[in-house]
């Protein structure tokens, strides 16, 4: 599920995101954990999934900004 959430989050973020599979998985897992901790299942399974995808897109946007400032993306797997 983490890979699916991270992949969908990357699709929602405009522009090029040349990050690897492991980074996408990490972003998906992190967003699912954040949503799980904050919402405690208040939205149900589908609502939590959709919010996790949105959170993943926000994490991708933040990551892209940090990488842009540090000199570019690091190559992932």
N, C-alpha and C positions, 0 to 999 in steps of 0.2 A: 504494500500500500504506500509505503514511503516513496518508492520510485515513481509511482503513478502520480501522487500528489506533487512531488518535486517537478516531474515532467510537465504536468499541467500548469504549475506555477511559472515555469520557464516559458511556456507558450503564451501566457497572459502578459508577460513582460515584453514590451516592445524593444526591438533592437537585437543585436547579436549577443549571445551568451555562450561563448566557447568554453564551457566548463565540462568537466568529465562526469562519468557515470556515478562515481563515488560521491562527488560533490552534490549532484542532483539528488541522490539517495539521502545524503545527510540533511539537505535542506528540507526534503519531504518529511523525514522523521522529526526534525526539529519543529517544523510547523505543526505536525500532528500532536507532538508533546505540548506545545504552547497552547493549542486549542483545547486539548484534553484537560490541562491544568486550569485554564481560565474559565472554561464553560462548564466543566463537570458533566458533560452529556446533556446540557439543558436544551439543545436544539435537536436532539435525536441524531441518528446515524448519518442521514443525508445532509442535514444542516451542518453538522460538524465537519463532514467531508468538504462541503463547499467553502466553509470558512477556512479550513486548513489550506485549500488551494489558494485562496486569496492571501492568506498569511505567507504562503510559500512565494507568491509573486512579490510580495513586499520584501521578503528576505532576499530574493534574487536582485531586486532593485537596489537594496542596500549594499549587497555584495558587489554588484557592478560598479557602484559609486566608489566603494573602498578600493577595488582593484584598479579603477581608472586613476585614482589619486596616487596609488603606489607604483604606477608604471606599467600596468597591463595585467592581463590575465595570466595566471600560471597554468601550465598545461596539465590536465588531469588524465585519468585513465579513461 
